[in-house]
């Protein structure tokens, strides 16, 4: 991914289509920022997630990771509830 690709992703919500006319966060939703890895800078909508689900983090499908069609693994950042940190990729 080059710098232009990274800039394009910033402030966007994970899972929204790349051509979504409004890729921004939606009012009334709760988000965490993804830090590091292939989804760095994207926001993950955790609205409706249980405390246990948030504590577990997520294995997010992506074509951008080490394994295209695989998953990028993100875990809650200790002491920073607004961020999930990248912990690796899996096929």
C-alpha atoms as one frame of an Amber mdcrd trajectory, in Angstrom:
protein
   0.000   0.000   0.000   1.431   3.394  -0.916   0.955   6.756   0.809  -1.990
   7.692  -1.408  -3.786   4.450  -0.478  -3.138   5.082   3.218  -4.540   8.620
   2.990  -7.645   7.324   1.209  -8.382   4.933   4.097  -8.004   7.478   6.938
 -11.285   8.412   8.635 -13.223   5.703   6.825 -15.258   3.014   8.495 -14.167
  -0.608   8.033 -16.711  -2.549   5.991 -18.120   0.416   4.059 -17.828   0.084
   0.301 -14.931   1.980  -1.254 -17.401   3.959  -3.353 -19.803   4.712  -0.481
 -20.729   8.395  -0.846 -20.672   8.754   2.961 -17.868   6.537   4.344 -17.702
   8.562   7.560 -18.830   7.510  11.037 -22.579   7.569  11.597 -24.272   9.362
  14.492 -25.319   7.100  17.352 -22.662   4.469  16.599 -19.625   3.535  18.684
 -16.256   3.133  16.972 -12.716   2.085  17.797  -9.718   3.108  15.704  -7.671
   0.316  14.139  -3.950   0.968  14.599  -1.125  -0.693  12.708  -1.357  -3.386
  10.086  -3.271  -3.313   6.833  -6.341  -1.526   8.221  -4.438   1.225  10.054
  -6.526   4.349  10.470  -9.889   2.755   9.705 -12.686   2.931  12.245 -14.433
  -0.253  13.356 -18.106   0.019  14.281 -18.525  -1.837  17.584 -22.112  -0.717
  18.130 -23.983  -3.630  19.693 -20.819  -5.562  20.597 -20.851  -7.059  24.091
 -18.100  -6.249  26.596 -16.720  -9.759  26.031 -16.627  -9.271  22.262 -14.806
  -5.972  22.657 -12.352  -7.567  25.113 -11.639 -10.293  22.540 -11.031  -7.988
  19.571 -11.651  -9.025  16.011 -10.437 -11.111  13.088 -11.432  -8.844  10.214
 -11.670 -10.109   6.617  -9.445  -8.108   4.266  -7.705  -8.284   0.915  -4.988
  -5.922   2.189  -3.135  -8.206   4.621  -0.327 -10.705   4.218  -2.894 -13.288
   3.077  -5.317 -11.808   0.512  -8.752 -13.106   1.415  -7.509 -13.729   4.955
  -8.076 -11.844   8.170  -6.276  -9.071   9.997  -6.219  -9.630  13.759  -6.876
  -6.659  16.049  -6.873  -6.691  19.857  -7.988  -4.038  22.329  -5.135  -1.743
  23.315  -4.583  -1.951  27.097  -5.461   1.340  28.750  -6.901   2.807  25.544
 -10.492   1.634  24.990 -10.807   3.683  21.800  -8.221   1.677  19.875  -7.597
  -1.861  18.675  -3.981  -2.701  17.796  -2.950  -5.012  14.974  -1.504  -8.322
  16.180  -0.985 -10.110  12.848  -2.641 -11.689   9.839  -4.092 -15.150   9.322
  -5.157 -16.992   6.162
